[in-house]
Amino acid sequence: MMDDQSNRIDHDPEREDDPYELTRRAVAQIIHAVDQGDREQLLAEMAPLHAADIADLLEQVTAFDRRRLLKLLGGGFDGDILSELDESIREEVIQLLHPDVLAEAVRDLDSDDVVDLVEDLGDAQQAAILGALEHNDRVAIQQSLTYPEQSAGRLMQREVVMAPEHWNVGEAIDYLRNSDDLPEQFYHIVLVDPRLKPVGNVTLGRLMASRREVLLKSLVEEILHVIPATQDEGDVAYAFNQYHLISAPVVDEDGRLVGVITIDDAMAVLDEEHEDDYLKLAGVGDTSLTDKVLVTARGRFPWLMINLVTANIAASVISQFEATIQQIVLLAILMPIVASMGGNAGTQSLAVAVRALATRDLTSSNAMRVIRREALVGLLNGLAFGVIMGTVVALWFGEPLIGAVIATALLLTLIGAAVGGVVIPLTLERMGVDPAVASGPFVTTITDIVGFFVFLGIATLVLI
């Protein structure tokens, strides 16, 4: 049914703004075929779609339509669709598939995709999927699952193209031509010594451009980056991005070759980490559009509770200046401006700092330079917006003294917010706390407290 879907990805002329988004018409035609119970029409509509597009379709439709579609589809389910599905509905789809259909779909997947598929499933579903594999494949997957979660051992694929270090180009090419179990995609031949320890990588380009009698060890890349199987996948992704790797061998505790990680898997981890940091900064954690209302509400509740507590702390600061506000009501009108500007400035610095920490661009060696830079940015913005807001208050309300007060408050608040946005995540990281999770509430609280205290404190000293 979907055997040809990965051979061609057509540009949809109806979607010039986003040519890779499923059109409403495409989704409607598929659902119409499901409504009519027309399997031939369903197959025809889905045949041109890539596995990733079909995964998007299954995520976008309702659970009712998803169940009907899979039932009508029957056999011929592409295993790559399972790899592309969001984890929140992958388990549901697996439960809906007939065991024989599931077994056929899983057999064609690379070992790393199977590991990613089964590691979050229950024991019964794991057993069902592993039972569909050949003995050697099943043993390889089970061995991968013994490595820690989110480690290179879980990320790697077991299918490795290796060759003895004494081979020449001709022997390698003959081996590749005669082998019937090569990975679908690979970029290097890994040279190994007699103990199966990797000693070099040979790119396919250099292999094919060399004469048959040339020794492989004379073609190896200058640098061989070997990854321990227990290394954190975040560090693996960083290494691929930092050193521009295409693939890298993975070794066990004895240094023996056990697998290989390719750039597509490493970049998928990097993308997931970016998304995870963004969601954590927003206080929504690991969430999805397919999550149920109660699950989503429960996940956001802790963050909102923290913000409620910090808001009460800020309110307690305001209460200390109740007499000042009663005498000069205009201050109450201007307070949200100071808090909002400080909060936005702090969030901007925080986003830059958390991202720089994740990419290892912000370290102890350059921390002071970055803090000074952010302080100067806060100074310049504080001066600019202080002048603007001070002028507005002086002209609009006819209160030049209050204009000077809010100008000074904005200057000090924006400097403090910019510095806090860097210092707080740095401090949390040194304490072993994920800055993406915990920085937001701290920055919000401090900018609010500093903003209110500075503004109302200066107003009390100058105006009362």
C-alpha positions in Angstrom: 0.0 0.0 0.0 2.5 2.6 1.2 5.6 1.0 -0.4 6.2 3.9 -2.7 5.5 6.7 -0.3 9.2 7.3 0.6 10.3 7.4 -3.0 8.9 10.8 -3.8 7.7 13.9 -2.0 5.6 16.1 -4.2 5.3 19.9 -3.7 1.7 20.9 -3.2 0.9 23.9 -5.3 -2.1 24.7 -3.2 0.2 25.4 -0.2 2.7 28.0 -1.4 2.9 29.4 2.1 3.8 26.0 3.6 4.3 23.3 0.9 5.0 20.6 3.4 1.8 21.0 5.4 -1.1 18.6 4.9 -3.9 20.4 3.1 -7.4 20.4 4.4 -8.5 18.8 1.2 -6.1 16.0 1.5 -7.2 15.3 5.1 -10.9 15.6 4.1 -10.5 13.2 1.2 -8.9 10.6 3.4 -11.6 11.0 6.1 -14.3 10.8 3.3 -12.8 7.5 2.1 -13.0 6.3 5.7 -16.6 7.5 6.1 -17.5 5.6 2.9 -15.6 2.5 3.9 -13.7 2.7 0.6 -10.4 1.0 1.2 -9.2 1.4 -2.4 -9.8 5.1 -2.3 -8.1 5.3 1.1 -5.0 3.5 -0.3 -5.0 5.8 -3.4 -5.1 9.0 -1.2 -2.4 7.8 1.2 0.0 6.2 -1.4 1.8 9.5 -2.3 2.3 10.5 1.4 5.5 10.2 3.2 5.6 8.3 6.5 6.0 11.6 8.4 2.9 13.0 6.7 0.8 10.0 7.6 2.1 10.3 11.2 1.0 13.9 11.1 -2.4 12.9 9.8 -2.9 10.3 12.5 -2.0 13.0 15.1 -4.4 15.6 13.7 -7.5 13.5 13.4 -9.7 12.5 16.3 -9.3 9.2 18.2 -12.6 8.0 16.6 -11.4 8.7 13.1 -7.9 7.3 13.8 -9.4 4.0 15.0 -11.7 3.8 11.9 -8.8 4.6 9.5 -6.5 2.0 10.9 -9.2 -0.6 10.9 -10.1 0.1 7.2 -6.4 0.2 6.3 -5.7 -3.3 7.5 -2.3 -4.6 6.5 0.6 -2.9 4.7 1.3 -0.5 7.6 4.7 1.1 7.2 6.9 0.7 10.3 8.5 4.2 9.7 5.1 5.7 10.6 5.4 4.4 14.1 8.9 6.0 14.3 7.5 9.4 13.2 4.5 9.3 15.6 4.3 11.5 18.7 4.8 9.3 21.8 1.5 10.5 23.2 -0.5 8.5 20.6 2.1 5.9 19.5 1.0 3.4 22.1 -2.6 3.9 21.1 -1.8 3.2 17.5 0.2 0.1 18.4 -2.8 -1.2 20.4 -5.1 -0.7 17.4 -2.9 -2.6 14.9 -3.4 -6.3 14.4 -0.4 -8.3 15.9 0.5 -9.6 12.4 0.4 -6.1 10.9 2.5 -4.8 13.8 5.0 -7.6 13.4 5.5 -7.0 9.7 5.9 -3.2 10.2 8.6 -3.6 12.9 10.7 -6.2 11.0 11.8 -3.5 8.4 12.9 -1.0 11.0 16.5 -0.3 12.0 17.5 -1.4 15.4 17.7 2.2 16.8 14.1 2.8 15.6 12.9 -0.4 17.3 14.6 0.6 20.6 13.0 4.1 20.4 9.7 2.3 19.7 9.7 -0.2 22.6 11.5 1.6 25.4 8.5 3.5 26.6 5.9 0.7 26.1 4.5 -1.6 28.7 5.9 -5.1 29.2 3.1 -6.8 27.2 3.5 -4.5 24.1 7.3 -4.8 24.4 7.0 -8.6 24.3 4.6 -8.4 21.3 7.1 -6.3 19.3 10.2 -8.2 20.3 8.5 -11.5 19.6 8.0 -10.4 15.9 11.8 -10.1 15.4 14.3 -12.6 14.3 16.3 -14.1 17.2 19.5 -12.1 16.4 17.6 -8.9 16.0 15.7 -9.5 19.2 18.9 -10.1 21.2 20.5 -7.0 19.8 17.4 -4.9 20.8 17.4 -6.4 24.3 21.1 -5.6 24.7 20.5 -2.0 23.7 17.7 -1.7 26.3 20.2 -2.7 29.0 22.0 0.7 28.5 20.8 3.7 30.6 17.8 5.7 29.2 18.9 8.7 27.0 22.3 7.2 26.5 24.3 6.5 23.3 23.6 2.8 23.7 19.8 3.5 23.3 20.4 5.9 20.4 22.8 3.8 18.3 21.9 1.3 15.6 23.4 -2.1 15.7 23.7 -2.4 11.9 27.4 -1.4 11.4 29.5 -1.7 8.2 32.9 -2.7 9.4 36.1 -4.0 7.9 39.5 -5.3 9.1 42.1 -2.6 9.1 44.4 -4.6 6.7 41.8 -4.7 3.9 42.3 -2.8 0.7 39.6 -1.0 -1.4 38.9 -3.9 -3.6 38.2 -6.3 -0.8 35.9 -3.8 0.8 33.9 -3.2 -2.4 33.6 -6.9 -3.0 32.3 -7.3 0.5 29.7 -4.6 0.1 28.5 -6.0 -3.2 28.2 -9.5 -1.8 26.5 -8.6 1.5 22.8 -9.0 1.7 22.3 -7.3 5.1 23.7 -3.8 4.7 22.0 -0.9 6.5 19.6 1.0 4.3 21.8 4.1 4.8 25.4 4.4 6.0 28.2 6.9 5.5 31.4 5.3 6.7 33.1 1.9 6.8 34.5 1.5 10.3 38.0 -0.1 10.4 38.5 -2.4 13.4 41.5 -4.2 14.8 41.4 -8.0 15.7 39.8 -7.1 19.1 37.0 -5.3 17.3 38.2 -1.9 18.5 37.6 0.9 16.0 40.8 2.4 14.5 39.4 4.6 11.7 36.6 5.8 9.5 36.6 5.6 5.7 34.0 7.6 3.9 32.2 6.0 1.0 33.3 8.9 -1.3 37.0 8.2 -0.7 36.4 4.5 -1.0 34.7 4.7 -4.4 37.3 7.3 -5.7 40.3 5.0 -4.9 41.9 2.2 -6.8 41.3 -1.4 -5.7 44.8 -2.0 -4.4 44.8 1.0 -2.1 44.8 0.1 1.6 41.8 1.3 3.6 43.9 2.5 6.5 45.5 5.1 4.1 42.0 6.5 3.5 40.9 7.0 7.1 39.7 10.4 8.3 42.2 12.4 10.3 40.1 12.4 13.4 38.1 9.4 14.8 35.5 10.4 17.3 34.5 7.4 19.4 31.5 7.5 21.6 31.1 5.4 24.8 27.7 3.5 24.9 27.0 5.0 28.3 27.5 8.7 27.2 24.4 10.9 27.6 22.6 11.5 24.3 22.7 15.2 24.8 26.5 15.1 24.9 26.4 12.9 21.7 24.2 15.5 19.9 26.6 18.3 21.0 29.6 16.4 19.7 27.9 15.9 16.3 27.0 19.6 16.1 30.3 20.9 17.4 32.6 18.7 15.3 30.4 18.3 12.2 30.2 14.5 12.4 28.2 12.4 10.0 28.4 9.2 11.9 30.4 7.9 14.8 31.2 4.4 16.2 29.9 3.5 19.6 32.0 1.2 21.9 31.3 -0.7 25.1 33.2 -0.5 28.3 36.0 -2.6 26.8 36.3 -0.3 23.8 34.8 -2.8 21.3 32.6 -1.7 18.5 28.9 -2.3 19.3 27.0 0.2 17.1 27.0 3.4 15.2 25.2 6.7 15.6 24.3 8.7 12.5 23.7 12.4 12.1 19.9 12.1 11.6 19.5 10.5 15.1 21.9 13.0 16.7 20.0 16.0 15.2 16.7 14.5 16.3 18.0 14.6 19.9 19.2 18.1 19.5 15.8 19.2 18.2 14.1 17.4 21.1 16.3 19.2 23.6 15.6 22.6 22.0 11.9 21.8 22.1 12.1 20.5 25.7 14.0 23.7 26.9 11.4 25.9 25.2 8.5 24.1 26.9 10.2 24.1 30.2 10.8 27.8 30.0 7.1 28.2 29.4 6.2 26.0 32.3 4.3 23.4 30.3 6.8 20.5 30.4 6.5 17.5 28.2 3.2 18.1 26.5 1.4 17.5 23.2 -1.7 18.7 21.4 -3.1 15.2 21.6 -3.0 15.1 25.4 -6.3 15.0 27.3 -7.6 18.1 29.0 -7.2 16.7 32.5 -3.6 15.6 31.8 -2.7 19.0 30.3 -4.3 20.9 33.2 -2.6 18.8 35.8 0.8 19.3 34.0 0.4 23.1 34.0 -0.9 23.4 37.6 2.4 23.3 39.4 3.9 26.2 37.3 0.8 28.3 37.8 0.9 27.6 41.6 4.5 28.8 41.7 3.5 31.9 39.9 0.7 32.5 42.3 3.1 32.3 45.2 5.6 34.6 43.6 2.8 37.1 42.7 1.8 37.2 46.4 5.4 37.9 47.3 5.4 40.8 44.9 2.0 42.0 46.3 3.5 42.0 49.8 6.2 44.4 48.6 3.6 46.7 47.2 1.7 46.6 50.5 4.7 48.1 52.2 4.1 51.3 50.2 0.3 51.5 50.7 0.5 55.0 52.1 2.5 56.3 49.2 0.1 54.8 46.7 -2.9 56.3 48.5 -1.4 59.8 48.4 -0.3 59.5 44.7 -2.8 57.3 42.9 -0.9 57.8 39.6 1.8 55.4 40.9 -0.8 52.6 40.8 -1.4 53.3 37.1 2.3 53.3 36.3 3.4 50.2 38.3 2.3 47.6 35.7 4.6 49.4 33.2 7.6 48.9 35.4 6.8 45.3 36.1 6.1 44.4 32.5 9.2 46.0 31.1 11.3 44.4 33.8 9.7 41.0 33.2 10.2 41.1 29.5 13.9 42.2 29.8 14.5 39.4 32.3 12.9 36.9 30.0 15.0 38.0 27.0 18.3 37.6 29.0 17.0 34.3 30.5 16.2 32.8 27.0 19.7 33.8 25.7 21.4 32.4 28.9 19.5 29.1 29.0 20.2 28.5 25.3 23.9 29.4 25.7 24.2 27.0 28.6 22.6 24.2 26.6 25.0 24.7 23.7 28.0 25.2 26.2 28.6 28.7 24.8 28.1 30.2 28.3 30.7 28.8 30.7 32.5 29.9 33.9 35.4 31.3 31.8 33.2 33.8 30.0 30.4 34.3 32.5 31.6 37.7 33.8 32.0 39.0 30.3 28.4 37.9 29.4 27.0 39.5 32.6 28.8 42.8 31.9 27.4 42.6 28.3 23.8 42.1 29.5 24.2 44.9 32.1 25.3 47.3 29.4 22.3 46.2 27.3 20.0 46.8 30.2 21.7 50.2 30.8 21.1 51.3 27.2 17.6 50.0 27.0 16.9 51.5 30.5 18.1 54.9 29.4 16.1 54.8 26.2 12.8 53.6 27.7 13.3 55.8 30.8 13.5 58.9 28.6 10.5 57.8 26.5 8.3 57.0 29.5 9.5 59.9 31.6 8.6 62.3 28.8 5.2 60.6 28.3 4.3 61.0 32.0 5.5 64.6 32.1 3.5 65.6 29.1 0.5 63.4 29.5 -0.1 63.7 33.2 1.7 67.0 33.7 3.9 65.4 36.4 7.6 65.9 35.4 8.8 64.7 38.9 6.9 61.5 38.6 8.2 61.2 35.1 11.8 61.4 36.5 10.9 58.8 39.1 9.6 56.2 36.5 12.6 57.0 34.2 15.0 56.1 37.0 13.0 53.1 38.1 13.0 51.7 34.5 16.7 52.3 34.2 17.5 50.4 37.4 14.9 47.7 36.8 16.1 46.9 33.3 19.7 46.6 34.4 18.7 44.3 37.3 16.5 42.2 35.0 19.1 41.8 32.4 21.8 40.7 34.9 19.4 38.5 36.8 18.4 36.7 33.6 22.0 35.5 33.3 23.1 35.1 36.9 20.0 33.0 38.0 20.4 30.2 35.4 24.2 30.2 36.0 23.7 29.8 39.7 21.0 27.1 39.3 23.2 25.1 37.0 26.1 25.1 39.4 23.7 23.9 42.1 22.7 20.9 39.8 19.3 22.3 39.0 18.0 22.4 35.4 18.0 26.1 34.6 15.3 25.7 31.9 12.9 24.4 34.6 13.6 26.6 37.6 14.8 29.9 36.2 11.5 31.3 35.0 9.8 31.7 38.4 12.9 33.1 40.0 13.5 35.7 37.3 9.8 36.7 37.3 9.8 37.1 41.1 13.0 39.0 41.3 12.2 41.4 38.4 8.7 42.1 40.0 10.1 42.7 43.5 13.0 44.8 42.2 10.7 46.8 39.9 8.1 47.5 42.5 10.6 48.2 45.3 12.7 50.6 43.2 9.8 52.5 41.7 7.8 52.8 44.9 10.9 53.3 47.0 12.2 56.2 44.9 8.7 57.7 44.8 8.4 57.6 48.5 11.8 59.3 49.0 11.3 62.0 46.3 7.6 62.7 46.4 6.5 62.2 50.0 
